Amino acid sequence: MTERPGLAQNIDARIRKIQRIYLEGHRPLVAGTLARLRRAVATEPGSDPWVWHEAVEGLPTELAGQGDAASPGERAAYAAMTLYAVHQQSKSMPMHQTGPSLGRAVRRLGTPEGAEGASAAVKRRFDALMTSTTFNELQHHSRGLIQQLRAADIALDYGRFAEDLRLLQNPVAANSVRLRWGRDYAFGGTRDTPDPQNSDSREGTAS
């Protein structure tokens, strides 16, 4: 097993904790947390101190920003936590599960069982996300796709997603993420695409 990067591990562990409480009959204990994260999905990191703390709690210190703006790791964690809150809203199944990359999840969304071809509308939105030139634009298109994934009961690996969001802010690494997402979209329906960050196959609500 390849060890996951620190950001992916942190997001995976914290979302699993929230998800387990939410799905195992104690929903009121975390409903307020999810609602507040959800309301912050389109806001800038730091605009709500409570959400900011919730988003970056326990992150590896090497991901911490030094100046007045959020670091790439902090921004990725903020986006992943708030988008998960959108994805899980009112759902009785885990929307965070180990494995599915964004490309693979969108492939499932665009080619539902029994369909004769891929959805052009889903592909257009995915292409718009893949060609985003700013992180805010990337977040905007991600939110639209997450809402569609939620409606179709399709889960996403949020640890993997957070790490990909961090890498997309690095010009040297961004194309490798786009390549993987594009490959997962193209082949995701017909073959398993290994997670380069982790070959583990844990279930979504495991601790």
C-alpha positions as CSV (number, residue, x, y, z in Angstrom):
1,M,0.0,0.0,0.0
2,T,1.3,3.5,-0.9
3,E,0.9,5.9,2.0
4,R,-1.5,8.8,1.2
5,P,-0.2,12.4,1.4
6,G,-0.8,14.2,4.7
7,L,-3.6,16.3,3.3
8,A,-5.5,13.3,1.9
9,Q,-5.1,11.5,5.2
10,N,-6.3,14.5,7.2
11,I,-9.4,15.1,5.1
12,D,-10.2,11.4,4.9
13,A,-10.0,11.0,8.7
14,R,-12.1,14.0,9.5
15,I,-14.8,13.4,7.0
16,R,-15.1,9.8,8.0
17,K,-15.6,10.9,11.6
18,I,-18.4,13.3,10.7
19,Q,-19.9,10.8,8.2
20,R,-19.9,8.0,10.7
21,I,-21.8,10.1,13.3
22,Y,-24.2,11.4,10.6
23,L,-25.0,7.9,9.2
24,E,-25.2,5.9,12.4
25,G,-28.2,7.5,14.0
26,H,-26.6,10.6,15.6
27,R,-27.3,13.1,12.8
28,P,-28.2,16.0,15.1
29,L,-24.7,16.0,16.6
30,V,-23.1,17.0,13.3
31,A,-26.0,18.5,11.4
32,G,-25.0,22.0,12.6
33,T,-21.4,21.5,11.5
34,L,-22.4,20.3,8.1
35,A,-24.9,23.2,7.7
36,R,-22.3,25.8,8.6
37,L,-19.7,24.2,6.2
38,R,-22.3,24.1,3.5
39,R,-23.2,27.8,3.8
40,A,-19.5,28.6,3.5
41,V,-19.0,26.8,0.2
42,A,-18.9,29.9,-1.9
43,T,-17.0,32.1,0.6
44,E,-13.3,32.9,0.9
45,P,-11.3,31.0,3.4
46,G,-11.1,32.9,6.6
47,S,-14.3,34.9,6.2
48,D,-15.9,32.7,8.9
49,P,-13.4,32.0,11.7
50,W,-15.3,28.9,12.9
51,V,-15.5,27.4,9.4
52,W,-11.8,28.2,8.8
53,H,-10.8,26.4,12.0
54,E,-13.0,23.4,11.0
55,A,-11.4,23.3,7.6
56,V,-7.8,23.4,8.5
57,E,-7.8,21.6,11.9
58,G,-5.0,19.1,12.2
59,L,-3.5,19.8,8.8
60,P,0.3,18.9,8.5
61,T,2.3,22.0,9.5
62,E,4.1,22.1,6.1
63,L,0.8,22.9,4.5
64,A,0.2,26.0,6.6
65,G,0.3,29.4,4.9
66,Q,2.8,32.1,5.9
67,G,1.2,35.3,4.6
68,D,-2.2,36.9,4.4
69,A,-3.6,34.5,1.9
70,A,-4.5,30.8,2.3
71,S,-1.9,28.4,1.1
72,P,-2.7,25.9,-1.7
73,G,-3.1,23.1,0.9
74,E,-5.4,25.2,3.2
75,R,-7.5,26.3,0.2
76,A,-7.8,22.7,-1.0
77,A,-8.9,21.6,2.5
78,Y,-11.4,24.4,2.8
79,A,-12.9,23.5,-0.6
80,A,-13.0,19.7,0.1
81,M,-14.7,20.1,3.5
82,T,-17.3,22.6,2.3
83,L,-18.1,20.6,-0.9
84,Y,-18.5,17.4,1.1
85,A,-21.1,19.1,3.3
86,V,-23.0,19.9,0.1
87,H,-22.7,16.4,-1.2
88,Q,-23.8,14.7,2.1
89,Q,-26.8,16.9,2.7
90,S,-29.9,14.7,3.6
91,K,-28.3,11.5,2.3
92,S,-28.5,8.2,4.1
93,M,-25.5,6.7,2.3
94,P,-21.8,7.7,2.5
95,M,-20.9,10.3,-0.1
96,H,-17.3,10.0,0.9
97,Q,-15.8,6.6,-0.1
98,T,-12.3,5.5,-0.7
99,G,-11.5,5.2,-4.4
100,P,-13.5,7.2,-6.9
101,S,-11.6,10.2,-8.4
102,L,-13.6,13.1,-9.7
103,G,-13.0,11.9,-13.3
104,R,-14.4,8.5,-12.5
105,A,-17.4,9.8,-10.5
106,V,-18.3,12.2,-13.4
107,R,-18.0,9.3,-15.8
108,R,-20.6,7.4,-13.8
109,L,-22.8,10.6,-13.7
110,G,-22.5,11.1,-17.5
111,T,-23.1,7.5,-18.5
112,P,-25.9,6.1,-16.3
113,E,-26.7,2.5,-16.5
114,G,-28.8,1.7,-19.6
115,A,-27.8,5.0,-21.4
116,E,-26.7,4.6,-25.0
117,G,-24.1,7.5,-24.9
118,A,-22.4,9.9,-22.6
119,S,-24.3,13.1,-21.5
120,A,-23.0,16.1,-23.5
121,A,-24.1,18.5,-20.7
122,V,-22.1,16.6,-18.1
123,K,-19.0,16.5,-20.4
124,R,-19.3,20.2,-21.0
125,R,-19.3,21.0,-17.3
126,F,-16.4,18.6,-16.7
127,D,-14.4,20.2,-19.6
128,A,-15.2,23.7,-18.1
129,L,-13.8,22.5,-14.8
130,M,-10.7,20.9,-16.4
131,T,-9.9,24.2,-18.2
132,S,-10.5,26.5,-15.2
133,T,-7.8,29.2,-15.0
134,T,-8.4,30.2,-11.3
135,F,-9.1,28.3,-8.2
136,N,-12.4,30.2,-7.7
137,E,-13.5,29.0,-11.2
138,L,-12.5,25.5,-10.3
139,Q,-14.5,25.6,-7.1
140,H,-17.5,27.0,-9.0
141,H,-17.6,24.2,-11.5
142,S,-16.8,21.6,-8.9
143,R,-19.8,22.7,-6.9
144,G,-22.1,22.3,-9.9
145,L,-20.8,18.7,-10.5
146,I,-21.0,17.8,-6.8
147,Q,-24.6,18.8,-6.7
148,Q,-25.3,16.6,-9.7
149,L,-23.3,13.7,-8.1
150,R,-25.4,14.2,-4.9
151,A,-28.6,14.0,-6.9
152,A,-27.4,10.7,-8.6
153,D,-26.2,9.1,-5.3
154,I,-22.6,8.9,-6.7
155,A,-19.8,9.1,-4.0
156,L,-16.4,10.7,-4.3
157,D,-13.1,10.1,-2.5
158,Y,-12.7,13.5,-0.7
159,G,-9.2,12.7,0.5
160,R,-8.0,12.1,-3.0
161,F,-10.1,15.1,-4.2
162,A,-8.4,17.4,-1.7
163,E,-4.9,16.4,-2.7
164,D,-5.9,16.9,-6.4
165,L,-7.2,20.4,-5.7
166,R,-3.9,21.2,-4.0
167,L,-1.8,19.9,-6.9
168,L,-4.0,21.8,-9.4
169,Q,-2.6,25.0,-7.9
170,N,0.9,24.0,-8.8
171,P,1.7,24.7,-12.4
172,V,4.2,21.8,-12.5
173,A,1.7,19.2,-11.2
174,A,-1.6,20.5,-12.6
175,N,-1.4,18.7,-15.9
176,S,-0.8,15.3,-14.2
177,V,-4.1,15.7,-12.3
178,R,-5.9,16.7,-15.5
179,L,-4.4,13.7,-17.3
180,R,-5.6,11.3,-14.5
181,W,-9.1,12.9,-14.4
182,G,-9.4,12.8,-18.2
183,R,-8.2,9.1,-18.2
184,D,-10.6,8.2,-15.4
185,Y,-13.5,9.9,-17.3
186,A,-12.6,8.1,-20.6
187,F,-12.0,4.6,-19.1
188,G,-13.7,4.8,-15.7
189,G,-16.8,2.9,-16.8
190,T,-14.9,0.0,-18.2
191,R,-12.0,-0.6,-16.0
192,D,-10.7,0.1,-12.5
193,T,-8.3,3.0,-12.4
194,P,-5.9,2.7,-9.5
195,D,-5.6,5.5,-6.9
196,P,-2.0,6.6,-7.2
197,Q,-2.1,7.8,-3.6
198,N,-3.5,4.7,-2.1
199,S,-4.3,1.1,-3.1
200,D,-6.3,0.5,0.1
201,S,-9.9,-0.4,-0.4
202,R,-11.5,0.6,2.9
203,E,-15.2,1.1,3.1
204,G,-16.7,4.6,3.4
205,T,-17.7,4.7,7.0
206,A,-14.8,2.8,8.5
207,S,-12.7,4.7,11.1
